[in-house]
Amino acid sequence: MAMTLPDGSPLIVHDGVLAEARPGGRLVLWVRGEDRAGYRAWERIATAAGAPAEGAGGIRSVAASSWRAQQRQRGGLMGAIRSLTGSGAAGDWTLPGGGEVESLGTLARGLRLAWLPGQPGVADRPRLAALWPRSAGIRPLGPSLFLVEEAEESRPPAGAAPTPPRREDAVGLAEQALAGAAGSGDRRKALAAASDLGLTLVYAGDAARASEVLGSALGEAEGMGDAALIDDLAGNLAYADLIRGRPADAARRLEPLALRARAAGDGYGEKMALDRLARARFDLGDRAGGLTLLGRPIALAARLGDLKHEADLLWLAAIHLADLGHMAEAAAAGGSAVDRLRRLGDPAAAWYAHHLANFGPTVATPVQPTNPRTAASGTLRLAISAAKSMAAFVGSGFKVAPQEVYHARLAACAGCEHHTGLRCRVCGCITAAKARLGHERCPAGRW
């Protein structure tokens, strides 16, 4: 059955454009893009739900929006990479002829799908330009079918940074980076990209798959003898071990990393390794040992001016001091953490201060609680959960940085030796996401 446009006119599209009818009278067009690094690019153009077809100057049009998407290609390079990464989750959409594609986010709104009504003909550009004099672009999709970008403001500015990725999008970006690095033939670059993917998977809640990716890459890096790459992969694998409930494995990897970083004068690397090693000690039930270890990274964070990491470590110390029954010391450490957050202008400071105020007595006899999750530290642990929930909603206090600030931050990251192209090795954050939050600060002091 022939497909039609919203006013009943026959729909004819160029080669490389697929069409499908959706419920509610919506029309979706798929425009095929380039194949690159195991992916095929697509643009999904959809008419607005319930939008009427309007006429002017002999041309009909309807409101539309556009999304970027990609389709994984089978076999070849990507087949080999999927064997490493274990990727292959279902996509967000299915193409009209079959095949799944993943959404990469909105490309533009404020579009019009325009056509010459009646029998197919050729809609001339001058007539379209006269109807939309401020159009940012007019693209042909068929003999008499065009996509009109109504206003310049609907387009991102030239050179604009991409929208910060959601966690699931960040995994897709890391997979693309790995595919591109593998295709370049540069083994070191590919292994560095695998390290990025592994840590991103941990953040996305898939620590088991992260361990597979990182373990495989670590074995190859050890064969190459690249010390810096080995340490980066081993540190990320240790973090995955922690999340998977394998603190002994994590500690075994982290102890030599901390020693090597200290010998090399790498304060950032040492504090990160000691942070994770202390957490491994806590998970192994050695609270006293973990607290002793925490002193060094807290001092390093203070020396390096990394107030956020210092605050996180102080709050962690408060939790475990409370578990040991040292309430006065716990309250003091918690108060120091709140002070650092306030100095940063971090909106979470109010949440931490609120939970600290409800912490309870500041003096108690030291005890060893049988269940630390139900001990006096419970209210301090709740502060972390509350802050994470708050961070999920920008409107709850976490304001975004202005565009010019965001772009300047990303430019600073791009020129930094600690930046992998996706994440910061100093703090482990996905830079495109961290730079978007106005209160955040670079741990190396670049912004």
C-alpha positions in Angstrom: 0.0 0.0 0.0 1.4 3.4 -1.0 2.2 5.7 1.8 0.9 9.3 1.9 1.7 12.6 3.4 -0.5 14.1 6.2 -2.8 15.7 3.6 -3.2 12.5 1.5 -0.6 13.5 -1.1 1.5 10.6 -2.4 4.8 10.2 -0.5 7.9 9.7 -2.7 11.4 9.9 -1.2 14.9 9.8 -2.5 17.2 6.8 -2.3 18.7 6.5 1.2 15.4 7.7 2.8 13.1 5.2 4.5 9.5 5.9 5.5 7.1 4.5 8.1 3.6 5.5 9.3 3.2 5.7 13.1 0.0 5.7 15.2 -1.9 9.0 15.4 -1.1 9.9 11.8 2.6 10.6 12.5 5.1 10.1 9.7 8.7 9.1 10.4 11.4 9.4 7.8 14.8 7.7 8.2 17.8 9.4 6.4 20.8 7.2 6.0 24.2 8.7 6.9 27.8 7.5 6.6 29.2 4.2 7.8 32.1 4.8 10.2 34.0 2.6 12.7 31.4 -0.2 12.7 28.4 2.1 12.9 25.9 3.5 10.4 24.6 7.0 11.1 20.8 7.7 10.8 18.7 10.8 11.2 15.1 10.1 12.4 12.7 12.9 11.3 9.2 12.6 12.8 6.2 14.8 12.4 4.8 16.2 15.6 2.0 14.2 17.2 -1.4 15.7 16.4 0.1 18.6 14.4 -2.1 19.7 11.5 -0.8 20.2 7.9 -0.8 23.9 7.1 -0.8 25.6 3.7 0.7 28.8 2.4 1.9 29.9 -1.1 0.9 26.6 -2.6 3.1 24.6 -0.2 1.9 22.3 2.6 3.9 21.7 5.7 3.8 20.1 9.2 5.9 20.6 12.3 8.6 18.0 12.8 11.7 17.2 15.0 14.9 15.4 14.2 17.0 12.9 16.2 20.5 11.5 15.7 20.8 7.7 15.8 23.3 5.0 15.0 23.1 1.4 13.9 25.8 -1.2 14.8 27.1 -3.0 11.8 27.6 -6.8 12.1 30.8 -8.7 11.4 34.2 -7.3 10.8 35.8 -5.0 13.3 32.6 -4.5 15.4 32.1 -8.2 15.7 35.6 -8.5 17.2 35.0 -5.6 19.5 31.7 -7.0 20.7 33.5 -10.2 21.7 35.6 -8.0 23.9 32.9 -5.7 25.2 30.0 -8.0 25.3 27.8 -5.3 23.8 24.7 -6.0 21.9 21.8 -4.6 23.8 18.5 -3.8 22.0 18.3 -0.4 20.4 15.8 2.4 20.9 14.0 2.0 17.6 13.5 -0.4 14.7 14.0 0.6 11.1 11.1 0.0 8.7 13.0 -2.8 6.9 14.3 -4.3 10.2 17.4 -3.6 12.2 17.8 -1.8 15.5 19.2 1.7 16.0 20.2 3.6 19.2 19.2 7.1 19.9 22.0 9.7 20.3 19.7 12.5 21.4 17.7 15.3 19.8 19.3 17.0 16.8 16.9 19.8 16.2 13.3 21.0 16.9 11.4 23.8 15.2 11.5 22.0 11.8 8.9 21.8 9.1 8.4 18.9 6.7 7.2 20.7 3.5 5.8 19.4 0.2 4.0 20.3 -3.0 0.4 19.0 -2.6 -1.4 16.8 -5.1 0.5 15.0 -7.7 4.3 14.7 -7.3 6.2 17.6 -8.9 9.2 19.6 -8.1 8.8 22.3 -5.3 11.3 25.0 -6.2 13.6 26.3 -3.6 12.9 30.0 -4.2 9.2 29.5 -3.3 10.3 27.7 -0.1 12.9 30.4 0.7 10.2 33.0 0.3 7.9 31.3 2.8 10.8 30.8 5.3 13.1 33.8 4.8 14.9 33.1 8.1 15.4 29.4 7.4 18.7 27.9 8.6 18.5 25.3 5.8 16.3 23.5 3.3 17.1 19.9 2.5 15.5 17.7 -0.2 14.1 14.4 1.0 12.2 13.6 -2.1 11.3 15.1 -5.6 8.8 17.5 -3.9 9.6 16.9 -0.2 11.9 19.1 1.9 13.0 19.5 5.5 13.0 23.2 6.5 14.9 24.4 9.5 12.7 27.3 10.5 15.0 29.4 12.6 18.7 29.7 13.3 18.1 29.3 17.0 16.8 25.8 16.5 20.3 24.8 15.5 23.3 24.3 17.9 25.9 27.0 17.5 28.9 26.2 15.2 31.4 24.2 17.2 29.0 23.7 20.1 29.9 20.9 22.5 27.6 17.9 22.5 24.8 17.6 25.1 26.3 15.9 28.2 25.6 12.2 27.9 23.2 10.3 30.1 24.9 7.3 31.7 23.6 4.9 29.1 24.7 7.3 26.3 28.2 7.6 27.9 28.6 3.8 27.4 27.7 4.2 23.7 30.2 7.0 23.3 32.9 4.9 25.0 32.1 2.0 22.7 32.4 4.2 19.7 35.7 5.5 20.9 36.9 1.9 21.3 35.7 1.0 17.8 37.5 4.0 16.3 40.7 3.3 18.3 40.6 -0.4 17.2 40.1 0.6 13.6 43.2 2.9 13.8 45.5 0.0 14.4 47.0 1.7 17.4 47.0 -0.9 20.1 47.8 1.4 23.0 45.1 3.8 21.9 42.6 0.9 21.8 43.6 -0.3 25.2 43.3 3.2 26.7 39.8 3.4 25.1 39.0 0.0 26.7 40.0 1.4 30.1 37.5 4.3 29.5 34.8 1.9 28.5 35.4 -0.3 31.6 35.1 2.6 34.0 32.1 4.0 32.2 30.4 0.6 32.5 31.0 0.6 36.3 29.3 4.0 36.5 26.4 2.6 34.5 25.9 -0.3 36.9 27.4 -3.1 34.9 30.5 -3.9 36.9 30.6 -7.6 35.7 30.9 -6.6 32.1 33.4 -3.9 33.1 35.6 -6.5 34.7 35.6 -8.6 31.5 36.6 -5.6 29.4 39.2 -4.3 31.8 40.7 -7.8 32.6 41.1 -8.6 28.9 42.7 -5.2 28.2 45.0 -5.5 31.2 46.4 -8.8 30.1 47.3 -7.3 26.7 48.8 -4.2 28.3 51.0 -6.4 30.5 52.2 -8.1 27.4 53.2 -4.7 26.0 54.9 -3.7 29.2 53.3 -0.2 29.2 53.5 0.7 32.9 51.2 3.8 32.7 48.5 1.9 30.9 48.8 -1.1 33.2 48.3 1.1 36.2 45.3 2.9 34.7 43.6 -0.4 33.8 44.5 -2.1 37.1 43.1 0.8 39.1 39.8 0.7 37.1 39.6 -3.1 37.4 40.1 -2.7 41.2 37.2 -0.3 41.3 35.1 -2.8 39.5 36.2 -5.5 42.0 35.0 -3.2 44.8 31.6 -2.7 43.3 31.2 -6.4 42.6 32.0 -7.2 46.3 35.5 -8.5 45.8 37.5 -6.2 48.2 40.4 -8.7 48.6 41.0 -8.7 44.8 40.8 -4.9 44.8 43.3 -4.5 47.7 45.7 -6.9 46.0 45.7 -4.6 42.9 45.7 -1.3 44.7 48.6 -1.7 47.1 51.3 -1.8 44.5 49.6 1.0 42.6 49.7 3.3 45.6 53.3 2.6 46.2 54.3 3.2 42.6 52.4 6.5 42.5 54.0 7.7 45.7 57.5 6.8 44.4 56.8 8.7 41.1 55.5 11.8 43.0 52.0 11.3 41.4 49.8 12.8 44.2 46.6 12.5 42.1 47.3 8.8 41.4 48.3 8.1 45.0 45.2 9.6 46.6 42.9 7.8 44.2 44.6 4.4 44.8 44.6 5.0 48.6 40.9 6.1 48.6 39.9 2.8 46.9 42.3 0.8 49.1 40.7 2.3 52.2 37.3 1.3 51.0 38.5 -2.2 50.3 39.7 -2.4 53.9 36.4 -1.2 55.2 34.6 -3.8 53.1 36.9 -6.5 54.5 35.9 -5.4 58.0 39.1 -3.6 58.9 37.7 -0.2 59.9 40.8 0.8 62.0 43.1 0.0 59.0 40.8 1.8 56.6 40.7 4.9 58.8 44.5 4.9 59.1 44.8 4.7 55.3 42.3 7.5 54.8 44.6 10.0 56.5 47.0 10.1 53.6 44.6 10.8 50.7 42.8 13.4 52.8 46.1 15.2 53.3 46.9 14.8 49.6 43.5 16.2 48.6 44.0 19.2 50.8 47.5 19.8 49.4 46.3 19.5 45.8 43.3 21.8 46.4 40.8 19.1 45.6 38.1 20.2 48.0 35.4 17.9 46.6 37.5 14.7 47.0 38.6 16.0 50.5 35.0 16.4 51.4 34.0 12.9 50.2 36.9 11.3 52.1 36.1 13.2 55.3 32.5 12.1 55.1 33.6 8.5 54.5 35.8 8.8 57.6 32.8 10.2 59.6 30.7 7.1 58.7 33.3 4.6 59.8 34.2 6.6 63.0 30.5 6.5 63.9 30.5 2.7 63.2 33.3 2.4 65.7 31.3 4.5 68.2 33.6 7.6 68.1 30.8 10.0 67.8 32.7 13.3 68.6 35.3 12.5 66.0 32.7 11.5 63.5 30.8 14.8 64.0 34.0 16.7 63.6 34.9 14.9 60.3 31.4 15.4 59.0 31.5 19.1 59.9 34.8 19.5 58.0 33.2 17.8 55.0 30.3 20.2 55.1 32.7 23.2 55.3 34.6 22.0 52.2 31.3 21.6 50.3 30.1 25.1 51.3 33.4 26.6 50.2 32.8 25.0 46.8 29.3 26.3 46.6 28.0 22.7 46.2 24.2 22.5 46.7 24.7 19.2 48.4 26.2 21.0 51.4 22.7 21.7 52.7 21.7 18.0 52.5 24.9 16.9 54.3 24.5 19.6 57.0 20.9 18.5 57.6 21.8 14.9 58.1 24.8 15.9 60.3 22.4 17.9 62.5 20.3 14.8 62.9 23.3 12.6 63.6 22.6 12.4 67.3 24.9 12.6 70.4 28.5 13.6 69.8 29.9 11.5 72.6 29.5 7.8 73.1 31.4 4.8 74.3 33.3 3.1 71.4 31.5 0.0 70.3 31.8 -2.5 67.5 28.3 -2.7 65.9 27.1 -6.0 64.7 25.4 -4.5 61.7 27.1 -1.3 60.4 24.2 -0.5 58.1 21.9 -0.1 61.1 24.5 1.6 63.4 24.7 5.2 64.3 26.3 6.0 60.9 23.0 5.3 59.2 22.0 8.9 59.0 25.4 9.9 57.6 25.0 7.2 54.9 21.6 8.6 54.1 23.2 12.0 53.2 25.1 10.4 50.3 21.9 8.7 49.0 20.0 12.0 49.3 22.7 13.9 47.5 22.8 11.4 44.6 19.0 11.6 44.3 19.2 15.4 44.3 21.9 15.3 41.6 19.5 13.4 39.3 17.3 16.4 39.2 19.0 19.6 38.1 16.0 21.7 39.2 16.6 20.5 42.8 19.6 22.8 43.2 22.2 21.5 40.8 22.2 24.3 38.3 23.8 23.9 34.9 26.8 26.1 33.8 26.2 28.7 31.1 27.1 27.6 27.6 30.2 29.7 27.4 31.5 28.3 30.7 30.6 24.8 29.7 32.5 25.2 26.4 35.5 26.8 28.1 35.7 23.9 30.6 35.6 21.3 27.9 38.3 23.2 26.0 40.5 23.1 29.1 39.9 19.4 29.5 40.8 18.7 25.9 44.2 20.3 26.4 44.9 18.5 29.7 47.4 15.6 30.0 45.0 13.9 32.4 42.1 13.8 29.9 41.5 10.6 27.9 39.1 12.2 25.5 36.1 10.9 27.5 37.1 11.0 31.2 39.4 12.6 33.6 42.1 10.2 35.1 42.4 12.4 38.2 38.8 12.2 39.4 37.4 9.4 37.1 34.5 11.6 35.9 33.0 11.7 32.5 34.1 15.3 31.6 31.1 16.2 29.4 28.7 15.5 32.2 30.8 17.0 35.1 31.5 20.2 33.2 27.8 20.9 32.7 27.1 21.3 36.5 27.8 24.8 37.6 29.1 24.0 41.1 31.7 21.4 39.9 35.4 22.2 39.9 38.3 20.6 38.1 40.4 18.6 40.7 43.6 19.8 39.0 42.5 23.4 39.2 42.1 24.0 35.5 38.6 25.4 35.9 
